[in-house]
């Protein structure tokens, strides 16, 4: 599998700094949604790099450090639960990706956006369905987003220990719903995601 086909097509069109962007945490009932944006050196092969969902937690942690060390530029941004409730999760995901892209230094000329939605992305770009399994840059961004969000949820687990966020990271598991019914929502729960309660 050639992880650089999509980036190479961008280079052939004259773009030299191409970033990938992806988000993590669209589905949870609690906490912010995170996004990563990464510009990798052209053709760089990072051993074990893949869509964050296909990689073990231990491997993601190791890749996180490698990506940050090797990248031409990288950034992570987040949109919190209050804003998710105000603008909806799709808009929040796209805003987080745009914030991460705009935080890159040097600034990219072109962005590869995971998925098929792109409203609000402010630089020239294209969407790539299942991009985290097809593009090195998007895969790297997915790792940064996932690890950053998981670390944030561990901090929230220390702040709100009764919800066991360290176990489910805020996702809608059976146990999470049990704890929500027992304790009610905490300040980081997404109100618009709790219609079932």
C-alpha positions as CSV (number, residue, x, y, z in Angstrom):
1,X,0.0,0.0,0.0
2,X,1.5,3.3,-1.1
3,X,0.7,5.9,1.6
4,X,2.0,8.8,-0.6
5,X,-0.1,8.5,-3.8
6,X,-2.5,11.3,-2.8
7,X,0.3,13.6,-1.6
8,X,2.3,13.0,-4.8
9,X,-0.7,14.0,-6.9
10,X,-0.7,17.3,-5.0
11,X,3.1,17.8,-5.5
12,X,2.5,17.2,-9.3
13,X,0.0,20.1,-9.3
14,X,2.7,22.4,-7.9
15,X,2.0,22.3,-4.1
16,X,5.1,21.7,-2.0
17,X,3.7,22.0,1.6
18,X,0.8,19.6,1.9
19,X,-0.8,18.8,5.2
20,X,-3.2,16.1,6.3
21,X,-5.9,16.8,8.9
22,X,-8.1,14.5,10.9
23,X,-10.2,14.6,14.1
24,X,-10.8,12.3,17.1
25,X,-13.7,12.3,19.5
26,X,-16.8,12.9,17.3
27,X,-18.8,10.0,18.9
28,X,-18.2,10.4,22.7
29,X,-20.9,11.8,25.1
30,X,-18.3,13.9,26.9
31,X,-15.4,16.2,26.3
32,X,-13.9,18.2,23.5
33,X,-13.3,17.0,19.9
34,X,-9.6,17.1,18.9
35,X,-8.0,17.6,15.5
36,X,-4.4,17.1,14.3
37,X,-2.8,18.6,11.2
38,X,0.6,17.4,10.0
39,X,3.1,18.2,7.2
40,X,5.5,15.4,6.7
41,X,8.7,15.4,4.7
42,X,7.9,14.1,1.2
43,X,8.1,10.4,1.0
44,X,8.9,9.8,4.7
45,X,8.1,6.3,5.8
46,X,7.2,6.0,9.5
47,X,7.2,2.3,10.5
48,X,3.8,1.2,11.7
49,X,2.0,4.4,10.8
50,X,-1.7,3.8,10.1
51,X,-5.2,5.0,10.9
52,X,-5.2,5.6,14.7
53,X,-8.1,3.1,15.1
54,X,-6.0,0.3,13.6
55,X,-3.1,0.9,16.0
56,X,-2.7,-0.2,19.6
57,X,-2.6,2.5,22.4
58,X,1.0,1.7,23.1
59,X,1.9,2.0,19.5
60,X,0.0,5.3,19.1
61,X,2.0,6.7,22.0
62,X,5.3,5.8,20.3
63,X,4.1,7.1,16.9
64,X,3.0,10.4,18.6
65,X,6.6,11.1,19.5
66,X,8.1,10.0,16.2
67,X,5.6,12.1,14.2
68,X,6.3,15.3,16.2
69,X,10.0,14.8,15.9
70,X,10.0,14.1,12.1
71,X,7.2,16.4,10.9
72,X,8.0,19.6,9.0
73,X,5.1,21.1,11.0
74,X,2.4,19.7,13.3
75,X,-0.5,21.2,15.4
76,X,-3.3,20.0,17.6
77,X,-6.5,22.0,18.2
78,X,-9.8,21.3,20.0
79,X,-13.4,22.5,20.3
80,X,-15.0,22.0,23.7
81,X,-18.3,20.5,24.6
82,X,-20.1,23.8,25.0
83,X,-19.3,24.8,21.5
84,X,-20.1,21.3,20.2
85,X,-23.6,21.8,21.8
86,X,-23.9,25.3,20.2
87,X,-22.7,24.6,16.6
88,X,-23.2,20.7,16.4
89,X,-20.6,18.0,16.1
90,X,-20.0,18.2,12.4
91,X,-19.3,21.9,12.5
92,X,-17.1,21.4,15.6
93,X,-15.1,18.7,13.9
94,X,-14.5,20.9,10.8
95,X,-13.7,23.9,13.0
96,X,-11.1,21.9,15.0
97,X,-9.4,20.7,11.8
98,X,-9.3,24.3,10.4
99,X,-7.9,25.6,13.7
100,X,-5.2,22.9,13.6
101,X,-4.3,23.6,9.9
102,X,-4.1,27.4,10.6
103,X,-1.8,26.8,13.5
104,X,0.8,25.0,11.3
105,X,4.2,26.8,10.9
106,X,5.3,26.9,8.2
107,X,1.8,27.3,6.8
108,X,0.7,24.6,4.3
109,X,-0.4,25.5,0.7
110,X,-2.9,22.7,0.5
111,X,-4.8,20.4,2.9
112,X,-6.0,16.8,2.7
113,X,-9.1,16.5,4.9
114,X,-10.3,13.2,6.2
115,X,-13.9,12.4,5.3
116,X,-16.3,13.9,2.8
117,X,-17.2,17.2,4.4
118,X,-15.2,20.4,4.2
119,X,-17.4,23.3,5.2
120,X,-15.3,26.1,6.8
121,X,-11.9,24.8,5.8
122,X,-10.1,28.0,4.9
123,X,-7.2,27.0,2.6
124,X,-7.2,25.1,-0.7
125,X,-8.0,21.5,0.0
126,X,-9.6,18.3,-1.0
127,X,-11.5,15.7,1.0
128,X,-10.3,12.1,1.2
129,X,-12.8,9.4,2.3
130,X,-11.1,7.0,4.7
131,X,-8.1,9.1,4.3
132,X,-6.5,8.0,7.6
133,X,-5.9,4.6,5.9
134,X,-4.8,6.0,2.5
135,X,-2.6,9.1,3.2
136,X,0.5,9.3,5.4
137,X,-0.2,12.9,6.3
138,X,-3.8,12.2,7.4
139,X,-2.8,9.0,9.3
140,X,-0.2,11.0,11.2
141,X,-2.8,13.7,12.0
142,X,-5.2,11.0,13.2
143,X,-2.5,9.7,15.6
144,X,-1.9,13.2,17.0
145,X,-5.6,13.9,17.5
146,X,-6.3,10.5,19.1
147,X,-3.4,10.5,21.5
148,X,-4.1,14.2,22.5
149,X,-7.7,13.5,23.1
150,X,-7.0,10.3,25.1
151,X,-4.6,12.2,27.3
152,X,-7.1,15.0,27.9
153,X,-9.8,12.4,28.9
154,X,-7.3,10.9,31.4
155,X,-7.0,14.4,32.9
156,X,-10.9,14.6,33.0
157,X,-10.9,11.1,34.7
158,X,-8.9,12.6,37.6
159,X,-11.2,15.6,37.8
160,X,-14.5,13.5,37.6
161,X,-13.4,10.0,38.9
162,X,-17.0,8.7,39.3
163,X,-17.5,8.5,35.5
164,X,-14.5,6.2,34.8
165,X,-13.4,8.2,31.8
166,X,-10.1,6.4,31.8
167,X,-11.9,3.3,30.8
168,X,-14.2,4.5,28.0
169,X,-12.8,7.9,27.1
170,X,-16.3,9.3,27.1
171,X,-17.7,7.0,24.4
172,X,-21.3,5.7,24.8
173,X,-20.5,2.4,26.4
174,X,-23.0,0.5,28.6
175,X,-20.9,1.3,31.7
176,X,-20.8,5.0,30.8
177,X,-24.6,5.1,30.5
178,X,-24.9,3.3,33.9
179,X,-22.8,5.9,35.5
180,X,-24.6,8.8,33.8
181,X,-27.9,7.4,35.1
182,X,-26.4,7.1,38.6
183,X,-24.7,10.5,38.8
184,X,-26.3,12.6,36.1
185,X,-24.1,14.6,33.6
186,X,-21.0,16.4,34.7
187,X,-19.8,19.8,33.3
188,X,-17.9,18.2,30.3
189,X,-20.9,16.1,29.1
190,X,-22.3,17.1,25.7
191,X,-25.9,18.0,26.5
192,X,-27.1,17.5,22.9
193,X,-25.7,13.9,23.0
194,X,-27.7,12.9,26.1
195,X,-31.2,12.7,24.5
196,X,-31.5,9.0,25.4
197,X,-31.2,9.7,29.1
